[in-house]
Amino acid sequence: MKCPGQDSRYWKPGAIFETKCPECGHIVEFFKDDTTRKCGHCGHKFANPKLDFGCAAYCKFADQCIGTLPPELLAQRDDLLKDRIAIEMKKYFKKDFKRIGHAVRVARHAQKIGMAEGGNMAVILSAAYLHDIGIHEAEKKYNSAAARYQEKEGPPIAESIMKKLGASDDLIKEVCDIIGHHHHPREDETLNFKVLYDADLIANIEDNHKDQPVNTDKIKEIIESSFFTEIGKKTATELFLN
């Protein structure tokens, strides 16, 4: 069965529309399932400005359904995938609201830091939502939530979740690599790792000081010695020292 969203029998008024070429202003006709069209006047090829890309963000058959996706939409696909990953993370942790809340706060801090530092937000936010995904398995197998056990058990679970959602191989590989050592930085780290690490560190400080006063001297020491990014340091300073 053809996807109803792409089957013209189910189309509504507006499924065929006209738009201006961004190069010359000439009118170009689009069908709703066209990913790109070439301007008949100047020859410029551009993406469909009204393409409904919601399902393609997580459907593994999207390429077959709507054709070869242009690079700008492939990037958008990875970016939109993070929202589905957040949902799957919450489903996986079920009623473990402590883990869910921590992951959401890490993602919030990671978004602020990553947007300012210039990282790949699809990688950063996917890793943020899934960085502790191995904790239940670690507790089950080793009766411990120690970092090394989380890092060992997390990547296979994260890979399974991301494959189910149709994530690209490159995205899965980098996210799982970050999860697999997110408490133990290597000598030469990527910007994406650094953003996730700083965001997780901020959330951990919040957790550790939730019910007790912040030791400002200790926090200053952590900020100076443990953070990778300037925005991470600035965020921690604003949260804990001002």
KEKE-3310 file (N, C-alpha, C; in steps of 0.2 Angstrom, whole numbers, plus 5000, padded with zeros to 4 digits):
npx = (5004:5003:5010:4998:5000:5008:5000:4991:4978:4973:4975:4973:4965:4978:4988:4995:5005:5011:5026:5039:5054:5069:5081:5078:5065:5055:5040:5037:5030:5025:5022:5016:5023:5035:5053:5062:5063:5067:5070:5061:5065:5078:5085:5089:5090:5080:5074:5058:5048:5037:5037:5031:5039:5038:5035:5045:5056:5058:5055:5060:5059:5058:5066:5063:5050:5048:5058:5075:5083:5087:5103:5100:5088:5091:5099:5089:5081:5089:5089:5076:5074:5078:5067:5059:5068:5068:5055:5056:5066:5059:5049:5056:5062:5050:5042:5052:5055:5066:5077:5072:5069:5082:5089:5081:5084:5098:5098:5092:5102:5112:5107:5107:5121:5127:5121:5127:5140:5142:5140:5135:5118:5110:5117:5122:5110:5103:5112:5112:5099:5100:5111:5112:5105:5109:5108:5098:5100:5113:5112:5104:5112:5125:5122:5124:5126:5137:5148:5156:5149:5137:5142:5146:5134:5125:5127:5123:5109:5105:5109:5099:5087:5089:5091:5078:5071:5075:5087:5102:5117:5129:5125:5121:5133:5141:5134:5133:5146:5149:5141:5146:5158:5155:5157:5171:5182:5192:5209:5209:5195:5179:5169:5156:5155:5161:5151:5140:5146:5149:5136:5130:5138:5134:5120:5122:5128:5118:5109:5116:5117:5104:5097:5105:5116:5125:5143:5153:5166:5170:5163:5168:5181:5178:5172:5183:5192:5186:5176:5174:5169:5167:5155:5148:5155:5151:5138:5137:5142:5133:5122:5126:5134:5131)
npy = (4994:5011:5025:5035:5049:5052:5048:5053:5052:5055:5068:5085:5101:5113:5104:5104:5117:5134:5143:5155:5156:5156:5162:5169:5173:5168:5160:5144:5128:5116:5099:5092:5081:5083:5083:5092:5105:5111:5127:5133:5144:5150:5139:5135:5124:5120:5116:5109:5121:5118:5105:5092:5086:5078:5064:5058:5061:5051:5039:5024:5020:5032:5037:5029:5032:5046:5048:5052:5061:5078:5086:5097:5093:5080:5084:5091:5080:5072:5081:5083:5070:5069:5073:5061:5052:5057:5054:5040:5037:5041:5032:5020:5022:5022:5023:5029:5043:5051:5048:5051:5065:5070:5067:5075:5088:5088:5088:5101:5109:5106:5110:5124:5126:5120:5127:5139:5136:5130:5116:5100:5098:5088:5076:5080:5082:5070:5061:5067:5064:5050:5047:5041:5029:5016:5013:5006:4993:4991:4991:4980:4969:4971:4976:4989:5007:5012:5022:5016:5004:5009:5015:5004:4996:5005:5009:4998:4998:5011:5011:5001:5008:5019:5014:5008:5019:5024:5031:5038:5029:5035:5045:5036:5030:5040:5045:5033:5031:5042:5040:5029:5032:5043:5048:5048:5057:5057:5060:5069:5076:5077:5092:5090:5080:5087:5097:5089:5083:5094:5098:5087:5087:5099:5096:5086:5092:5100:5090:5084:5095:5098:5096:5102:5116:5125:5122:5135:5137:5124:5122:5133:5127:5116:5121:5128:5118:5107:5109:5109:5119:5136:5142:5132:5134:5147:5146:5137:5145:5156:5149:5143:5152:5165)
npz = (5000:4996:5004:5012:5013:5002:4991:4978:4977:4989:4991:4995:4992:4987:4986:4974:4970:4967:4967:4970:4961:4970:4965:4952:4953:4945:4942:4948:4947:4959:4965:4980:4984:4978:4980:4975:4962:4946:4940:4926:4920:4924:4927:4940:4953:4967:4984:4989:4996:5004:5008:5017:5030:5041:5044:5038:5045:5054:5048:5041:5028:5021:5011:5000:4999:4996:4987:4982:4994:4996:5001:5011:5016:5021:5032:5039:5042:5051:5061:5065:5070:5083:5092:5091:5097:5110:5114:5113:5123:5135:5135:5136:5149:5156:5171:5178:5183:5188:5180:5168:5169:5172:5159:5151:5156:5154:5140:5138:5143:5134:5122:5123:5125:5114:5103:5104:5103:5091:5087:5081:5081:5080:5083:5096:5104:5102:5108:5121:5126:5126:5134:5146:5145:5147:5160:5168:5163:5167:5181:5183:5178:5185:5197:5200:5196:5191:5182:5172:5169:5164:5153:5146:5144:5138:5123:5114:5117:5114:5100:5095:5097:5089:5076:5074:5073:5061:5059:5052:5048:5051:5060:5071:5074:5079:5090:5098:5101:5108:5119:5124:5131:5139:5152:5153:5146:5131:5126:5114:5110:5101:5097:5098:5108:5119:5121:5126:5137:5145:5147:5154:5165:5171:5174:5183:5194:5198:5202:5213:5222:5225:5237:5246:5252:5239:5238:5236:5233:5229:5218:5210:5208:5200:5189:5183:5181:5175:5165:5147:5137:5133:5134:5142:5154:5157:5158:5169:5179:5180:5184:5197:5204:5203)
capx = (5000:5006:5008:4992:5002:5011:4996:4988:4971:4971:4978:4968:4967:4984:4994:4999:5005:5016:5031:5044:5061:5073:5086:5076:5058:5050:5035:5038:5025:5027:5018:5017:5028:5042:5058:5065:5061:5071:5066:5062:5068:5085:5089:5091:5086:5079:5070:5051:5047:5031:5037:5029:5044:5037:5036:5052:5061:5059:5053:5066:5057:5057:5070:5059:5043:5048:5063:5081:5082:5093:5107:5097:5083:5094:5101:5083:5079:5093:5088:5069:5074:5079:5061:5057:5072:5066:5049:5058:5069:5054:5045:5061:5063:5044:5041:5059:5055:5072:5081:5069:5070:5089:5090:5078:5088:5105:5096:5091:5108:5116:5105:5110:5128:5128:5119:5132:5147:5142:5140:5130:5113:5106:5121:5122:5103:5102:5117:5109:5093:5101:5117:5111:5100:5111:5108:5094:5104:5119:5109:5101:5118:5130:5119:5128:5125:5143:5149:5159:5144:5132:5145:5146:5127:5121:5127:5118:5102:5104:5109:5093:5082:5090:5089:5071:5068:5078:5093:5108:5123:5134:5123:5121:5140:5144:5130:5135:5153:5149:5137:5151:5163:5153:5160:5178:5185:5198:5214:5207:5188:5175:5165:5149:5157:5162:5145:5137:5150:5147:5128:5129:5141:5129:5114:5124:5129:5111:5106:5120:5115:5097:5094:5110:5119:5131:5149:5155:5173:5171:5160:5173:5186:5175:5171:5189:5196:5182:5172:5177:5167:5167:5148:5147:5158:5147:5131:5138:5144:5127:5117:5128:5138:5128)
capy = (5000:5017:5030:5040:5056:5053:5045:5059:5051:5058:5075:5090:5107:5115:5099:5107:5125:5138:5147:5159:5154:5161:5165:5174:5176:5165:5155:5136:5123:5110:5094:5092:5076:5084:5086:5098:5106:5115:5133:5133:5151:5151:5132:5134:5118:5121:5112:5111:5125:5116:5098:5089:5081:5076:5057:5057:5062:5045:5033:5021:5020:5038:5038:5025:5035:5052:5049:5054:5068:5083:5087:5101:5089:5075:5087:5092:5074:5071:5086:5081:5064:5070:5073:5055:5049:5059:5050:5033:5037:5041:5025:5015:5023:5021:5028:5031:5050:5054:5047:5055:5072:5071:5067:5081:5094:5088:5090:5108:5113:5104:5114:5131:5126:5118:5132:5144:5133:5128:5109:5096:5098:5081:5072:5082:5081:5063:5059:5070:5060:5043:5046:5036:5024:5009:5013:5000:4986:4991:4990:4973:4965:4972:4979:4995:5012:5015:5025:5011:5000:5013:5016:4997:4994:5010:5009:4993:5000:5017:5009:4998:5013:5024:5010:5007:5026:5025:5036:5036:5025:5040:5048:5031:5028:5045:5045:5028:5032:5047:5037:5023:5035:5050:5050:5047:5060:5055:5066:5073:5075:5082:5097:5087:5076:5092:5100:5084:5082:5100:5099:5082:5090:5104:5093:5082:5097:5102:5084:5084:5100:5099:5097:5105:5122:5124:5124:5139:5135:5118:5124:5136:5123:5111:5125:5130:5112:5101:5111:5110:5124:5143:5143:5128:5137:5153:5143:5134:5151:5159:5144:5141:5156:5172)
capz = (5000:4996:5010:5010:5012:4996:4986:4975:4978:4996:4991:4996:4988:4989:4985:4969:4971:4963:4971:4966:4961:4974:4961:4947:4954:4940:4945:4947:4950:4963:4968:4987:4985:4975:4985:4972:4956:4943:4937:4919:4917:4925:4928:4947:4957:4974:4988:4989:5002:5008:5009:5023:5031:5048:5045:5035:5051:5058:5044:5038:5021:5018:5004:4995:4998:4993:4982:4985:4998:4995:5007:5016:5019:5025:5038:5043:5045:5057:5067:5068:5073:5091:5095:5092:5102:5116:5116:5115:5129:5140:5135:5139:5156:5159:5177:5181:5182:5189:5174:5162:5171:5171:5152:5148:5158:5150:5133:5138:5143:5128:5116:5124:5124:5107:5098:5105:5101:5084:5087:5077:5086:5079:5087:5103:5107:5102:5114:5128:5128:5127:5137:5152:5143:5149:5167:5170:5162:5172:5188:5182:5177:5190:5203:5200:5191:5190:5175:5167:5167:5160:5146:5142:5142:5134:5116:5111:5118:5110:5093:5094:5097:5083:5070:5074:5070:5054:5059:5048:5051:5054:5067:5076:5076:5083:5096:5102:5103:5114:5125:5127:5135:5141:5158:5152:5140:5128:5125:5109:5109:5097:5100:5100:5115:5124:5123:5130:5143:5150:5149:5159:5171:5174:5177:5189:5199:5200:5206:5219:5226:5225:5244:5251:5249:5235:5240:5230:5232:5225:5211:5206:5206:5195:5183:5181:5179:5172:5159:5140:5133:5137:5136:5148:5160:5158:5161:5176:5183:5180:5188:5203:5208:5204)
cpx = (5004:5005:5003:4995:5005:5006:4991:4980:4968:4973:4972:4970:4974:4990:4998:4999:5011:5020:5036:5051:5065:5079:5083:5069:5053:5046:5036:5033:5028:5021:5020:5023:5035:5047:5061:5062:5066:5067:5067:5065:5075:5089:5091:5087:5086:5074:5063:5050:5042:5031:5036:5034:5044:5038:5043:5057:5063:5058:5059:5065:5056:5060:5066:5053:5043:5054:5070:5081:5088:5096:5104:5092:5085:5096:5095:5081:5082:5091:5081:5069:5075:5073:5058:5061:5070:5060:5051:5062:5064:5050:5050:5061:5056:5043:5047:5059:5062:5077:5079:5070:5078:5091:5087:5082:5095:5103:5095:5097:5112:5114:5107:5117:5130:5126:5124:5139:5147:5142:5135:5124:5110:5110:5121:5115:5101:5106:5114:5103:5095:5108:5117:5107:5102:5111:5104:5097:5110:5117:5107:5107:5123:5128:5123:5126:5131:5144:5151:5154:5139:5135:5145:5139:5123:5121:5123:5111:5100:5104:5102:5087:5083:5089:5082:5068:5071:5084:5099:5113:5128:5132:5123:5128:5142:5141:5132:5142:5153:5146:5142:5157:5161:5155:5168:5181:5191:5203:5212:5200:5185:5171:5159:5150:5157:5156:5141:5140:5148:5140:5127:5132:5137:5123:5116:5126:5122:5108:5110:5119:5108:5094:5099:5113:5124:5137:5153:5162:5174:5168:5165:5179:5184:5174:5178:5193:5192:5178:5177:5176:5166:5159:5146:5149:5153:5140:5131:5139:5137:5122:5119:5132:5135:5122)
cpy = (5006:5022:5035:5047:5057:5051:5051:5058:5054:5065:5080:5096:5110:5110:5101:5114:5128:5142:5150:5156:5159:5164:5171:5177:5173:5160:5148:5133:5117:5106:5094:5087:5077:5086:5092:5099:5111:5121:5133:5139:5151:5144:5131:5129:5120:5117:5114:5115:5122:5108:5096:5084:5078:5068:5055:5058:5056:5038:5030:5020:5026:5039:5035:5029:5041:5054:5051:5061:5072:5084:5091:5097:5083:5078:5089:5086:5072:5075:5085:5075:5064:5070:5066:5051:5051:5055:5043:5032:5037:5035:5020:5016:5022:5026:5030:5039:5054:5053:5051:5063:5074:5072:5073:5088:5094:5090:5098:5112:5112:5109:5121:5131:5125:5123:5137:5142:5131:5120:5106:5095:5091:5076:5074:5080:5073:5059:5061:5066:5053:5042:5041:5030:5017:5008:5007:4994:4985:4988:4982:4968:4965:4975:4985:5000:5015:5017:5020:5006:5003:5013:5009:4995:4999:5010:5004:4995:5006:5015:5006:5003:5017:5020:5009:5014:5028:5030:5033:5033:5030:5043:5042:5030:5034:5046:5040:5028:5037:5044:5032:5026:5042:5053:5050:5050:5057:5061:5071:5072:5080:5087:5094:5083:5082:5095:5095:5083:5088:5100:5093:5084:5095:5101:5089:5086:5099:5096:5083:5089:5102:5100:5099:5111:5120:5126:5128:5138:5129:5119:5128:5132:5118:5115:5127:5124:5107:5103:5111:5117:5131:5144:5138:5131:5143:5151:5141:5140:5155:5155:5144:5146:5163:5172)
cpz = (5000:5001:5008:5009:5005:4990:4984:4976:4985:4996:4992:4992:4991:4988:4979:4969:4967:4969:4967:4966:4965:4971:4956:4948:4949:4944:4943:4951:4953:4965:4975:4988:4982:4980:4982:4965:4953:4939:4930:4916:4918:4926:4935:4950:4964:4977:4988:4996:5007:5009:5016:5025:5038:5048:5043:5040:5054:5054:5040:5031:5018:5011:4999:4993:4994:4989:4986:4988:4997:5001:5013:5020:5023:5032:5042:5046:5051:5063:5070:5072:5081:5094:5096:5097:5109:5119:5117:5121:5135:5140:5138:5146:5160:5165:5181:5180:5183:5183:5168:5163:5170:5163:5149:5150:5155:5143:5133:5138:5137:5122:5117:5122:5117:5102:5098:5102:5094:5083:5082:5082:5086:5084:5094:5107:5107:5108:5121:5130:5129:5131:5143:5151:5145:5156:5170:5169:5166:5179:5188:5182:5183:5196:5205:5195:5190:5183:5170:5165:5163:5153:5142:5140:5137:5126:5112:5111:5113:5102:5091:5093:5091:5077:5069:5071:5064:5054:5055:5051:5054:5060:5072:5078:5080:5090:5101:5105:5109:5120:5128:5131:5138:5147:5158:5146:5138:5128:5120:5108:5104:5100:5102:5107:5120:5126:5128:5136:5148:5152:5154:5165:5175:5178:5183:5195:5202:5204:5213:5224:5227:5232:5249:5247:5244:5238:5235:5228:5227:5218:5207:5203:5200:5188:5179:5178:5175:5166:5152:5137:5137:5139:5142:5154:5162:5161:5168:5181:5185:5185:5196:5207:5208:5208)
residu = (MET:LYS:CYS:PRO:GLY:GLN:ASP:SER:ARG:TYR:TRP:LYS:PRO:GLY:ALA:ILE:PHE:GLU:THR:LYS:CYS:PRO:GLU:CYS:GLY:HIS:ILE:VAL:GLU:PHE:PHE:LYS:ASP:ASP:THR:THR:ARG:LYS:CYS:GLY:HIS:CYS:GLY:HIS:LYS:PHE:ALA:ASN:PRO:LYS:LEU:ASP:PHE:GLY:CYS:ALA:ALA:TYR:CYS:LYS:PHE:ALA:ASP:GLN:CYS:ILE:GLY:THR:LEU:PRO:PRO:GLU:LEU:LEU:ALA:GLN:ARG:ASP:ASP:LEU:LEU:LYS:ASP:ARG:ILE:ALA:ILE:GLU:MET:LYS:LYS:TYR:PHE:LYS:LYS:ASP:PHE:LYS:ARG:ILE:GLY:HIS:ALA:VAL:ARG:VAL:ALA:ARG:HIS:ALA:GLN:LYS:ILE:GLY:MET:ALA:GLU:GLY:GLY:ASN:MET:ALA:VAL:ILE:LEU:SER:ALA:ALA:TYR:LEU:HIS:ASP:ILE:GLY:ILE:HIS:GLU:ALA:GLU:LYS:LYS:TYR:ASN:SER:ALA:ALA:ALA:ARG:TYR:GLN:GLU:LYS:GLU:GLY:PRO:PRO:ILE:ALA:GLU:SER:ILE:MET:LYS:LYS:LEU:GLY:ALA:SER:ASP:ASP:LEU:ILE:LYS:GLU:VAL:CYS:ASP:ILE:ILE:GLY:HIS:HIS:HIS:HIS:PRO:ARG:GLU:ASP:GLU:THR:LEU:ASN:PHE:LYS:VAL:LEU:TYR:ASP:ALA:ASP:LEU:ILE:ALA:ASN:ILE:GLU:ASP:ASN:HIS:LYS:ASP:GLN:PRO:VAL:ASN:THR:ASP:LYS:ILE:LYS:GLU:ILE:ILE:GLU:SER:SER:PHE:PHE:THR:GLU:ILE:GLY:LYS:LYS:THR:ALA:THR:GLU:LEU:PHE:LEU:ASN)
# end
